[in-house]
Amino acid sequence: MVRPTAWLLGGLLGLMWVIPVLMTPTTIAQCTSLKTLETKLTDRRRNMRHNFPINYTIRVHFEEVFKLSNISRLRVRVVDLEEGDLQDVWLLVNQEVLKRILRVLPEKHPSYKYTADLEDLFRKVQQVFPPQSDEKEPPERIEDIYNRVKEPDSKGWRFVTPKSLLDNCYRTMHCLFKNCFPSEDGEQDYCSTPHWRKGRKRQLQET
């Protein structure tokens, strides 16, 4: 009885070492891609505000205005919601947003290449996302978002500035992938709206 028990303990200890090794490459690849995207998004102010007419807006689905408050509501209201469900929504919504921005831009527009590069980065992020399990269906509310975003005749349209859409993308990315964006100042509450208001106020003071 002693030897089988020892073998079992040894096997469990072995799995404890192997599982993190198997999981680490995907996590590293995701964070690497997201940090590259983060760097690109820091230039959104010039490309999405200065290069567009004042108060210029584009038409997007209601669900494509994906803000921190949307994440909070979904976490509270949707049963059996997993973080991966929210991450998939984030990826889908922002890919559609970039497509809509590109549709209104002529290729010679100063922000066209920037937007096309962002779209390409999103494709690279998608490639390192773990594949969805065929056995697990997303919650109904999440499935509704998928369907409405893909619905061309949807009645739920809103007009939003391109800068605001990319601001949403940047903030929700930090909220949903906070492990990829550690801060030297300690753990940051990236899912909190006041956190971003403080950052904006600090930027205005510096300028």
MDAnalysis code that builds the backbone (N, CA, C; Angstrom):
import MDAnalysis as mda
import numpy as np

u = mda.Universe.empty(621, n_residues=207, atom_resindex=np.repeat(np.arange(207), 3), trajectory=True)
u.add_TopologyAttr("name", ["N", "CA", "C"] * 207)
u.add_TopologyAttr("resid", np.arange(1, 208))
u.add_TopologyAttr("resname", ["MET", "VAL", "ARG", "PRO", "THR", "ALA", "TRP", "LEU", "LEU", "GLY", "GLY", "LEU", "LEU", "GLY", "LEU", "MET", "TRP", "VAL", "ILE", "PRO", "VAL", "LEU", "MET", "THR", "PRO", "THR", "THR", "ILE", "ALA", "GLN", "CYS", "THR", "SER", "LEU", "LYS", "THR", "LEU", "GLU", "THR", "LYS", "LEU", "THR", "ASP", "ARG", "ARG", "ARG", "ASN", "MET", "ARG", "HIS", "ASN", "PHE", "PRO", "ILE", "ASN", "TYR", "THR", "ILE", "ARG", "VAL", "HIS", "PHE", "GLU", "GLU", "VAL", "PHE", "LYS", "LEU", "SER", "ASN", "ILE", "SER", "ARG", "LEU", "ARG", "VAL", "ARG", "VAL", "VAL", "ASP", "LEU", "GLU", "GLU", "GLY", "ASP", "LEU", "GLN", "ASP", "VAL", "TRP", "LEU", "LEU", "VAL", "ASN", "GLN", "GLU", "VAL", "LEU", "LYS", "ARG", "ILE", "LEU", "ARG", "VAL", "LEU", "PRO", "GLU", "LYS", "HIS", "PRO", "SER", "TYR", "LYS", "TYR", "THR", "ALA", "ASP", "LEU", "GLU", "ASP", "LEU", "PHE", "ARG", "LYS", "VAL", "GLN", "GLN", "VAL", "PHE", "PRO", "PRO", "GLN", "SER", "ASP", "GLU", "LYS", "GLU", "PRO", "PRO", "GLU", "ARG", "ILE", "GLU", "ASP", "ILE", "TYR", "ASN", "ARG", "VAL", "LYS", "GLU", "PRO", "ASP", "SER", "LYS", "GLY", "TRP", "ARG", "PHE", "VAL", "THR", "PRO", "LYS", "SER", "LEU", "LEU", "ASP", "ASN", "CYS", "TYR", "ARG", "THR", "MET", "HIS", "CYS", "LEU", "PHE", "LYS", "ASN", "CYS", "PHE", "PRO", "SER", "GLU", "ASP", "GLY", "GLU", "GLN", "ASP", "TYR", "CYS", "SER", "THR", "PRO", "HIS", "TRP", "ARG", "LYS", "GLY", "ARG", "LYS", "ARG", "GLN", "LEU", "GLN", "GLU", "THR"])
u.atoms.positions = np.array([
    [0.823, -1.215, 0.000],
    [0.000, 0.000, 0.000],
    [0.855, 1.262, 0.000],
    [2.054, 1.184, 0.564],
    [2.886, 2.372, 0.665],
    [3.373, 2.799, -0.708],
    [3.828, 1.775, -1.518],
    [4.411, 2.127, -2.815],
    [3.388, 2.753, -3.764],
    [2.178, 2.186, -3.933],
    [1.190, 2.840, -4.805],
    [0.858, 4.260, -4.360],
    [0.796, 4.457, -3.018],
    [0.506, 5.807, -2.517],
    [1.608, 6.776, -2.884],
    [2.845, 6.310, -2.773],
    [3.977, 7.157, -3.128],
    [3.953, 7.493, -4.614],
    [3.609, 6.466, -5.444],
    [3.522, 6.724, -6.890],
    [2.438, 7.768, -7.202],
    [1.289, 7.647, -6.485],
    [0.188, 8.584, -6.713],
    [0.596, 10.010, -6.359],
    [1.261, 10.169, -5.208],
    [1.708, 11.495, -4.800],
    [2.723, 12.059, -5.781],
    [3.586, 11.154, -6.244],
    [4.588, 11.589, -7.216],
    [3.941, 12.056, -8.507],
    [2.888, 11.314, -8.926],
    [2.195, 11.700, -10.150],
    [1.502, 13.035, -10.014],
    [0.876, 13.284, -8.844],
    [0.201, 14.550, -8.617],
    [1.179, 15.715, -8.607],
    [2.328, 15.490, -7.967],
    [3.346, 16.540, -7.941],
    [3.863, 16.823, -9.344],
    [3.974, 15.766, -10.144],
    [4.414, 15.950, -11.522],
    [3.430, 16.781, -12.322],
    [2.136, 16.520, -12.126],
    [1.121, 17.298, -12.836],
    [1.141, 18.764, -12.436],
    [1.440, 19.012, -11.137],
    [1.488, 20.388, -10.656],
    [2.574, 21.177, -11.373],
    [3.647, 20.484, -11.775],
    [4.708, 21.160, -12.512],
    [4.397, 21.257, -13.997],
    [3.749, 20.224, -14.529],
    [3.512, 20.174, -15.969],
    [2.428, 21.132, -16.402],
    [1.314, 21.229, -15.625],
    [0.177, 22.052, -16.031],
    [0.563, 23.515, -16.240],
    [1.303, 24.162, -15.290],
    [1.694, 25.545, -15.561],
    [2.544, 25.691, -16.814],
    [3.397, 24.697, -17.077],
    [4.237, 24.763, -18.273],
    [3.380, 24.735, -19.520],
    [2.330, 23.879, -19.501],
    [1.448, 23.793, -20.656],
    [0.629, 25.061, -20.842],
    [0.281, 25.721, -19.745],
    [-0.568, 26.900, -19.821],
    [0.227, 28.171, -20.130],
    [1.489, 28.219, -19.712],
    [2.273, 29.440, -19.804],
    [2.420, 29.979, -21.215],
    [2.738, 29.157, -22.257],
    [2.940, 29.729, -23.591],
    [1.749, 30.526, -24.103],
    [0.527, 30.020, -23.882],
    [-0.651, 30.741, -24.347],
    [-0.789, 32.071, -23.618],
    [-0.576, 32.061, -22.306],
    [-0.684, 33.284, -21.532],
    [0.360, 34.301, -21.968],
    [1.589, 33.855, -22.162],
    [2.656, 34.751, -22.603],
    [2.340, 35.309, -23.987],
    [1.868, 34.455, -24.885],
    [1.558, 34.900, -26.244],
    [0.426, 35.926, -26.234],
    [-0.593, 35.690, -25.407],
    [-1.701, 36.638, -25.310],
    [-1.206, 37.990, -24.812],
    [-0.438, 37.980, -23.734],
    [0.031, 39.233, -23.142],
    [0.963, 39.978, -24.089],
    [1.805, 39.248, -24.797],
    [2.707, 39.891, -25.754],
    [1.914, 40.613, -26.831],
    [0.895, 39.936, -27.377],
    [0.063, 40.547, -28.413],
    [-0.718, 41.737, -27.867],
    [-1.253, 41.594, -26.655],
    [-2.054, 42.671, -26.079],
    [-1.198, 43.884, -25.724],
    [0.022, 43.665, -25.289],
    [0.907, 44.792, -24.981],
    [1.310, 45.535, -26.250],
    [1.485, 44.804, -27.345],
    [1.760, 45.450, -28.626],
    [0.554, 46.296, -29.042],
    [-0.640, 45.738, -28.836],
    [-1.868, 46.474, -29.140],
    [-1.991, 47.706, -28.249],
    [-1.651, 47.557, -26.970],
    [-1.713, 48.683, -26.040],
    [-0.825, 49.828, -26.523],
    [0.385, 49.499, -26.942],
    [1.308, 50.527, -27.426],
    [0.723, 51.269, -28.626],
    [0.107, 50.519, -29.516],
    [-0.493, 51.129, -30.715],
    [-1.674, 52.023, -30.331],
    [-2.459, 51.587, -29.372],
    [-3.646, 52.349, -28.978],
    [-3.305, 53.657, -28.268],
    [-2.104, 53.771, -27.727],
    [-1.748, 55.021, -27.053],
    [-1.683, 56.197, -28.025],
    [-1.626, 55.925, -29.308],
    [-1.591, 56.986, -30.312],
    [-2.979, 57.274, -30.889],
    [-4.012, 56.791, -30.218],
    [-5.371, 56.935, -30.754],
    [-5.853, 58.383, -30.725],
    [-5.358, 59.159, -29.789],
    [-5.824, 60.553, -29.689],
    [-5.523, 61.313, -30.981],
    [-4.281, 61.237, -31.440],
    [-3.912, 61.968, -32.660],
    [-4.643, 61.414, -33.874],
    [-4.719, 60.083, -33.977],
    [-5.296, 59.481, -35.179],
    [-6.809, 59.494, -35.204],
    [-7.453, 59.488, -34.053],
    [-8.907, 59.416, -34.024],
    [-9.589, 60.723, -33.607],
    [-8.802, 61.734, -33.261],
    [-9.397, 63.026, -32.948],
    [-8.829, 64.119, -33.843],
    [-7.530, 64.272, -33.841],
    [-6.915, 65.362, -34.589],
    [-7.083, 65.202, -36.098],
    [-7.189, 63.961, -36.564],
    [-7.296, 63.731, -38.010],
    [-8.741, 63.641, -38.504],
    [-9.699, 63.908, -37.610],
    [-11.113, 63.885, -37.985],
    [-11.729, 65.259, -37.717],
    [-12.814, 65.593, -38.422],
    [-13.509, 66.856, -38.119],
    [-14.016, 66.854, -36.680],
    [-14.167, 68.035, -36.120],
    [-14.656, 68.147, -34.743],
    [-16.048, 67.511, -34.634],
    [-16.229, 66.695, -33.599],
    [-17.506, 66.026, -33.321],
    [-17.928, 65.049, -34.415],
    [-16.980, 64.570, -35.202],
    [-17.296, 63.584, -36.238],
    [-17.668, 62.258, -35.579],
    [-18.763, 61.640, -36.025],
    [-19.216, 60.369, -35.459],
    [-19.465, 59.347, -36.558],
    [-19.454, 58.080, -36.180],
    [-19.818, 57.006, -37.100],
    [-20.941, 56.193, -36.474],
    [-21.694, 55.492, -37.318],
    [-22.825, 54.703, -36.841],
    [-22.360, 53.297, -36.478],
    [-22.658, 52.878, -35.260],
    [-22.277, 51.540, -34.791],
    [-23.468, 50.900, -34.084],
    [-23.422, 49.581, -33.962],
    [-24.440, 48.893, -33.177],
    [-24.376, 49.337, -31.715],
    [-25.506, 49.301, -31.063],
    [-25.560, 49.621, -29.636],
    [-24.560, 48.770, -28.858],
    [-24.450, 47.476, -29.219],
    [-23.560, 46.553, -28.508],
    [-22.086, 46.850, -28.763],
    [-21.793, 47.617, -29.807],
    [-20.398, 47.927, -30.116],
    [-19.862, 49.081, -29.272],
    [-20.738, 49.729, -28.539],
    [-20.286, 50.727, -27.560],
    [-20.051, 49.959, -26.257],
    [-18.936, 49.257, -26.219],
    [-18.648, 48.290, -25.155],
    [-17.754, 48.961, -24.113],
    [-18.388, 49.359, -22.992],
    [-17.692, 50.135, -21.965],
    [-17.523, 49.321, -20.684],
    [-16.826, 49.922, -19.727],
    [-16.627, 49.266, -18.427],
    [-17.962, 48.957, -17.768],
    [-18.931, 49.845, -17.928],
    [-20.241, 49.627, -17.317],
    [-20.935, 48.403, -17.910],
    [-20.711, 48.126, -19.199],
    [-21.283, 46.925, -19.812],
    [-20.721, 45.663, -19.167],
    [-19.427, 45.667, -18.901],
    [-18.784, 44.515, -18.263],
    [-19.364, 44.304, -16.874],
    [-19.527, 45.388, -16.109],
    [-20.078, 45.288, -14.761],
    [-21.486, 44.707, -14.777],
    [-22.324, 45.193, -15.699],
    [-23.704, 44.707, -15.766],
    [-23.753, 43.234, -16.148],
    [-22.953, 42.837, -17.111],
    [-22.955, 41.436, -17.538],
    [-22.502, 40.522, -16.408],
    [-21.514, 40.958, -15.658],
    [-21.020, 40.126, -14.550],
    [-22.088, 39.933, -13.470],
    [-22.918, 40.949, -13.301],
    [-23.958, 40.871, -12.274],
    [-25.173, 40.084, -12.757],
    [-25.551, 40.269, -14.006],
    [-26.839, 39.769, -14.485],
    [-26.789, 38.410, -15.187],
    [-25.643, 38.025, -15.711],
    [-25.589, 36.800, -16.512],
    [-25.114, 35.621, -15.660],
    [-25.947, 34.601, -15.609],
    [-25.617, 33.395, -14.849],
    [-24.615, 32.562, -15.658],
    [-23.683, 31.921, -14.952],
    [-22.681, 31.050, -15.585],
    [-21.773, 31.805, -16.553],
    [-21.621, 33.089, -16.344],
    [-20.721, 33.875, -17.190],
    [-19.277, 33.593, -16.816],
    [-18.452, 33.340, -17.813],
    [-17.031, 33.126, -17.598],
    [-16.238, 34.292, -18.168],
    [-15.040, 34.494, -17.637],
    [-14.214, 35.597, -18.112],
    [-13.911, 35.450, -19.605],
    [-13.765, 34.213, -20.045],
    [-13.519, 33.976, -21.469],
    [-14.665, 34.452, -22.342],
    [-15.903, 34.392, -21.836],
    [-17.057, 34.890, -22.595],
    [-16.914, 36.392, -22.838],
    [-16.531, 37.127, -21.790],
    [-16.362, 38.572, -21.915],
    [-15.197, 38.919, -22.835],
    [-14.131, 38.151, -22.745],
    [-12.975, 38.393, -23.610],
    [-13.322, 38.162, -25.075],
    [-14.130, 37.144, -25.332],
    [-14.564, 36.881, -26.711],
    [-15.441, 38.011, -27.240],
    [-16.330, 38.527, -26.375],
    [-17.178, 39.657, -26.771],
    [-16.302, 40.867, -27.085],
    [-15.331, 41.133, -26.224],
    [-14.422, 42.265, -26.434],
    [-13.726, 42.159, -27.789],
    [-13.256, 40.973, -28.108],
    [-12.540, 40.766, -29.364],
    [-13.469, 40.989, -30.559],
    [-14.650, 40.390, -30.514],
    [-15.604, 40.521, -31.616],
    [-16.039, 41.967, -31.817],
    [-16.416, 42.621, -30.740],
    [-16.933, 43.989, -30.822],
    [-15.897, 44.931, -31.427],
    [-14.663, 44.843, -30.964],
    [-13.657, 45.794, -31.431],
    [-13.164, 45.492, -32.841],
    [-13.221, 44.249, -33.247],
    [-12.937, 43.952, -34.648],
    [-13.993, 44.593, -35.547],
    [-15.256, 44.525, -35.132],
    [-16.325, 45.141, -35.911],
    [-16.202, 46.662, -35.912],
    [-15.817, 47.229, -34.787],
    [-15.636, 48.682, -34.695],
    [-14.572, 49.151, -35.685],
    [-13.463, 48.447, -35.740],
    [-12.387, 48.839, -36.653],
    [-12.821, 48.717, -38.115],
    [-13.618, 47.704, -38.413],
    [-14.134, 47.557, -39.778],
    [-15.001, 48.769, -40.143],
    [-15.815, 49.229, -39.192],
    [-16.703, 50.362, -39.461],
    [-15.899, 51.652, -39.660],
    [-14.842, 51.822, -38.887],
    [-14.005, 53.009, -39.063],
    [-13.325, 52.973, -40.431],
    [-12.825, 51.804, -40.813],
    [-12.139, 51.682, -42.096],
    [-13.081, 51.956, -43.272],
    [-14.353, 51.589, -43.115],
    [-15.310, 51.786, -44.215],
    [-15.524, 53.262, -44.547],
    [-15.355, 54.132, -43.563],
    [-15.602, 55.550, -43.818],
    [-14.326, 56.299, -44.205],
    [-13.186, 55.617, -44.190],
    [-11.917, 56.275, -44.472],
    [-11.430, 55.975, -45.893],
    [-11.137, 56.982, -46.663],
    [-10.429, 56.728, -47.936],
    [-8.998, 56.293, -47.625],
    [-8.406, 55.525, -48.522],
    [-7.071, 54.983, -48.263],
    [-6.023, 56.075, -48.066],
    [-6.269, 57.274, -48.613],
    [-5.307, 58.360, -48.465],
    [-5.506, 59.163, -47.176],
    [-6.524, 58.806, -46.407],
    [-6.754, 59.505, -45.137],
    [-5.566, 59.254, -44.208],
    [-5.116, 60.259, -43.452],
    [-3.940, 60.083, -42.590],
    [-4.091, 59.016, -41.510],
    [-5.322, 58.631, -41.189],
    [-5.526, 57.605, -40.158],
    [-5.865, 56.237, -40.723],
    [-5.880, 56.119, -42.039],
    [-6.256, 54.829, -42.633],
    [-5.254, 53.732, -42.277],
    [-3.968, 53.999, -42.483],
    [-2.956, 52.969, -42.206],
    [-2.939, 52.613, -40.725],
    [-3.091, 53.612, -39.864],
    [-3.125, 53.355, -38.421],
    [-4.266, 52.396, -38.071],
    [-5.447, 52.652, -38.618],
    [-6.607, 51.805, -38.334],
    [-6.422, 50.405, -38.917],
    [-5.867, 50.327, -40.122],
    [-5.615, 49.023, -40.743],
    [-4.592, 48.226, -39.926],
    [-3.593, 48.913, -39.389],
    [-2.600, 48.235, -38.544],
    [-3.245, 47.701, -37.261],
    [-4.170, 48.480, -36.703],
    [-4.884, 48.018, -35.513],
    [-5.703, 46.765, -35.821],
    [-6.372, 46.782, -36.955],
    [-7.171, 45.625, -37.352],
    [-6.276, 44.390, -37.505],
    [-5.102, 44.571, -38.064],
    [-4.159, 43.463, -38.221],
    [-3.687, 42.947, -36.863],
    [-3.444, 43.857, -35.927],
    [-3.039, 43.448, -34.583],
    [-4.142, 42.638, -33.903],
    [-5.395, 43.010, -34.138],
    [-6.506, 42.259, -33.553],
    [-6.559, 40.840, -34.107],
    [-6.253, 40.688, -35.374],
    [-6.216, 39.341, -35.954],
    [-5.120, 38.505, -35.286],
    [-4.010, 39.139, -34.980],
    [-2.915, 38.424, -34.315],
    [-3.289, 38.059, -32.884],
    [-4.016, 38.953, -32.208],
    [-4.500, 38.638, -30.858],
    [-5.448, 37.448, -30.912],
    [-6.338, 37.445, -31.902],
    [-7.309, 36.355, -32.035],
    [-6.605, 35.013, -32.238],
    [-5.492, 35.007, -32.931],
    [-4.774, 33.767, -33.212],
    [-4.221, 33.108, -31.951],
    [-3.964, 33.889, -30.907],
    [-3.415, 33.315, -29.671],
    [-4.483, 33.122, -28.606],
    [-5.740, 33.440, -28.925],
    [-6.824, 33.131, -28.003],
    [-7.028, 31.621, -27.951],
    [-7.307, 31.057, -26.780],
    [-7.604, 29.624, -26.731],
    [-8.871, 29.314, -27.504],
    [-8.907, 28.222, -28.266],
    [-10.109, 27.892, -29.051],
    [-11.294, 27.607, -28.150],
    [-12.477, 27.999, -28.601],
    [-13.695, 27.741, -27.834],
    [-14.038, 26.260, -27.869],
    [-14.496, 25.768, -26.751],
    [-14.895, 24.362, -26.674],
    [-16.240, 24.170, -27.367],
    [-16.320, 23.135, -28.189],
    [-17.581, 22.843, -28.882],
    [-18.652, 22.365, -27.913],
    [-18.229, 21.906, -26.740],
    [-19.170, 21.360, -25.764],
    [-19.842, 22.457, -24.941],
    [-19.234, 23.632, -24.878],
    [-19.776, 24.705, -24.046],
    [-20.390, 25.801, -24.917],
    [-21.646, 26.062, -24.708],
    [-22.314, 27.159, -25.397],
    [-22.264, 28.392, -24.512],
    [-22.075, 29.577, -25.118],
    [-22.042, 30.801, -24.309],
    [-23.419, 31.085, -23.723],
    [-23.478, 31.828, -22.623],
    [-24.778, 32.203, -22.064],
    [-25.637, 32.913, -23.113],
    [-26.938, 32.841, -22.933],
    [-27.875, 33.397, -23.922],
    [-27.627, 34.880, -24.168],
    [-27.367, 35.630, -23.120],
    [-27.134, 37.080, -23.282],
    [-25.895, 37.333, -24.137],
    [-24.864, 36.532, -23.967],
    [-23.650, 36.679, -24.767],
    [-23.931, 36.303, -26.218],
    [-24.696, 35.249, -26.411],
    [-25.069, 34.830, -27.762],
    [-25.881, 35.923, -28.453],
    [-26.735, 36.617, -27.694],
    [-27.520, 37.720, -28.256],
    [-26.611, 38.841, -28.763],
    [-25.554, 39.129, -28.017],
    [-24.622, 40.175, -28.440],
    [-23.948, 39.776, -29.742],
    [-23.498, 38.518, -29.816],
    [-22.876, 38.039, -31.057],
    [-23.819, 38.267, -32.244],
    [-25.080, 37.870, -32.073],
    [-26.041, 37.933, -33.174],
    [-26.359, 39.371, -33.577],
    [-26.521, 40.251, -32.598],
    [-26.888, 41.629, -32.902],
    [-25.750, 42.382, -33.586],
    [-24.528, 42.100, -33.165],
    [-23.380, 42.754, -33.792],
    [-23.265, 42.353, -35.259],
    [-23.652, 41.139, -35.567],
    [-23.563, 40.636, -36.938],
    [-24.813, 40.947, -37.762],
    [-25.819, 41.530, -37.143],
    [-27.090, 41.796, -37.820],
    [-27.046, 43.132, -38.568],
    [-27.035, 43.128, -39.905],
    [-26.924, 44.394, -40.653],
    [-28.156, 45.280, -40.545],
    [-29.326, 44.682, -40.281],
    [-30.568, 45.456, -40.235],
    [-31.018, 45.759, -38.810],
    [-30.092, 45.712, -37.888],
    [-30.438, 45.985, -36.498],
    [-30.977, 47.410, -36.343],
    [-31.907, 47.596, -35.419],
    [-32.470, 48.917, -35.175],
    [-31.734, 49.652, -34.053],
    [-30.858, 48.959, -33.371],
    [-30.159, 49.572, -32.242],
    [-28.856, 50.227, -32.646],
    [-28.938, 51.374, -33.317],
    [-27.748, 52.075, -33.777],
    [-27.452, 53.281, -32.894],
    [-26.167, 53.605, -32.797],
    [-25.751, 54.806, -32.080],
    [-24.671, 55.513, -32.894],
    [-24.532, 56.813, -32.687],
    [-23.491, 57.582, -33.358],
    [-22.443, 57.987, -32.315],
    [-21.208, 57.540, -32.543],
    [-20.141, 57.699, -31.557],
    [-18.866, 58.153, -32.271],
    [-18.048, 58.945, -31.594],
    [-16.782, 59.364, -32.198],
    [-15.812, 58.181, -32.239],
    [-14.973, 58.090, -33.274],
    [-13.979, 57.012, -33.334],
    [-13.058, 57.006, -32.121],
    [-12.701, 58.185, -31.631],
    [-11.834, 58.268, -30.449],
    [-12.492, 57.603, -29.244],
    [-13.786, 57.849, -29.026],
    [-14.484, 57.249, -27.888],
    [-14.520, 55.727, -27.998],
    [-14.699, 55.224, -29.202],
    [-14.742, 53.771, -29.407],
    [-13.409, 53.128, -29.055],
    [-12.319, 53.782, -29.436],
    [-11.007, 53.219, -29.118],
    [-10.636, 53.447, -27.657],
    [-11.158, 54.500, -27.053],
    [-10.994, 54.666, -25.602],
    [-11.641, 53.482, -24.874],
    [-12.853, 53.128, -25.305],
    [-13.545, 51.978, -24.713],
    [-12.719, 50.711, -24.885],
    [-12.177, 50.530, -26.074],
    [-11.366, 49.348, -26.364],
    [-10.174, 49.268, -25.411],
    [-9.487, 50.392, -25.243],
    [-8.280, 50.443, -24.402],
    [-8.600, 50.119, -22.944],
    [-9.643, 50.728, -22.412],
    [-9.982, 50.561, -21.000],
    [-10.513, 49.157, -20.704],
    [-11.402, 48.671, -21.561],
    [-11.958, 47.334, -21.324],
    [-10.903, 46.247, -21.519],
    [-9.935, 46.494, -22.387],
    [-8.833, 45.542, -22.544],
    [-8.073, 45.398, -21.224],
    [-7.776, 46.511, -20.581],
    [-7.070, 46.460, -19.299],
    [-7.917, 45.784, -18.220],
    [-9.225, 46.008, -18.282],
    [-10.114, 45.396, -17.296],
    [-10.165, 43.877, -17.451],
    [-10.285, 43.403, -18.692],
    [-10.476, 41.979, -18.939],
    [-9.173, 41.185, -18.979],
    [-8.060, 41.871, -19.174],
    [-6.760, 41.198, -19.231],
    [-5.786, 41.864, -18.261],
    [-6.252, 42.159, -17.061],
    [-5.455, 42.953, -16.126],
    [-4.142, 42.280, -15.753],
    [-4.077, 40.940, -15.820],
    [-2.832, 40.255, -15.489],
    [-1.720, 40.581, -16.473],
    [-2.084, 41.034, -17.654],
    [-1.072, 41.385, -18.658],
    [-0.539, 42.795, -18.465],
    [-1.175, 43.583, -17.573],
    [-0.787, 44.984, -17.417],
    [-0.521, 45.328, -15.947],
    [0.482, 44.683, -15.343],
    [0.809, 45.005, -13.952],
    [1.336, 46.433, -13.834],
    [1.126, 47.022, -12.670],
    [1.548, 48.403, -12.448],
    [2.571, 48.465, -11.329],
    [3.530, 49.368, -11.474],
    [4.536, 49.556, -10.423],
    [3.929, 50.184, -9.180],
    [2.777, 50.810, -9.327],
    [2.120, 51.465, -8.188],
    [1.238, 50.518, -7.390],
    [1.334, 49.239, -7.662],
    [0.474, 48.269, -7.001],
    [-0.683, 47.892, -7.900],
    [-1.559, 47.042, -7.392],
    [-2.669, 46.571, -8.207],
    [-3.628, 47.709, -8.531],
    [-3.898, 47.875, -9.829],
    [-4.790, 48.934, -10.271],
    [-6.180, 48.367, -10.547],
    [-7.201, 49.162, -10.219],
    [-8.572, 48.737, -10.487],
    [-8.962, 49.204, -11.882],
    [-8.499, 48.464, -12.891],
    [-8.742, 48.860, -14.273],
    [-10.223, 48.816, -14.642],
    [-11.030, 48.097, -13.869],
    [-12.460, 47.997, -14.174],
    [-13.259, 49.132, -13.544],
    [-12.577, 50.039, -12.864],
    [-13.248, 51.148, -12.190],
    [-13.167, 52.411, -13.035],
    [-14.301, 53.032, -13.286],
    [-14.331, 54.278, -14.051],
    [-13.524, 55.388, -13.378],
    [-13.589, 55.562, -12.034],
    [-12.766, 56.595, -11.383],
    [-11.272, 56.432, -11.650],
    [-10.802, 55.197, -11.830],
    [-9.380, 54.983, -12.125],
    [-8.986, 55.717, -13.406],
    [-9.816, 55.639, -14.430],
    [-9.507, 56.265, -15.710],
    [-9.723, 57.767, -15.662],
    [-10.654, 58.226, -14.815],
    [-10.844, 59.664, -14.664],
    [-9.622, 60.308, -14.030],
    [-9.023, 59.603, -13.073],
    [-7.802, 60.117, -12.442],
    [-6.689, 60.229, -13.468],
    [-6.567, 59.190, -14.316],
    [-5.525, 59.203, -15.326],
    [-5.708, 60.344, -16.309],
    [-6.957, 60.591, -16.687],
    [-7.242, 61.683, -17.635],
    [-6.942, 63.033, -17.006],
    [-7.301, 63.194, -15.736],
    [-7.043, 64.446, -15.042],
    [-5.541, 64.703, -14.941],
    [-4.779, 63.629, -14.678],
    [-3.329, 63.760, -14.570],
    [-2.719, 64.162, -15.916],
    [-3.236, 63.603, -16.998],
    [-2.741, 63.944, -18.337],
    [-3.006, 65.407, -18.658],
    [-4.198, 65.885, -18.301],
    [-4.534, 67.284, -18.565],
    [-3.636, 68.228, -17.782],
    [-3.286, 67.840, -16.558],
    [-2.412, 68.677, -15.744],
    [-1.013, 68.744, -16.328],
    [-0.567, 67.618, -16.898],
    [0.774, 67.564, -17.471],
    [0.873, 68.360, -18.751],
    [-0.273, 68.470, -19.483],
    [-0.271, 69.230, -20.722],
    [-0.670, 70.681, -20.457],
])
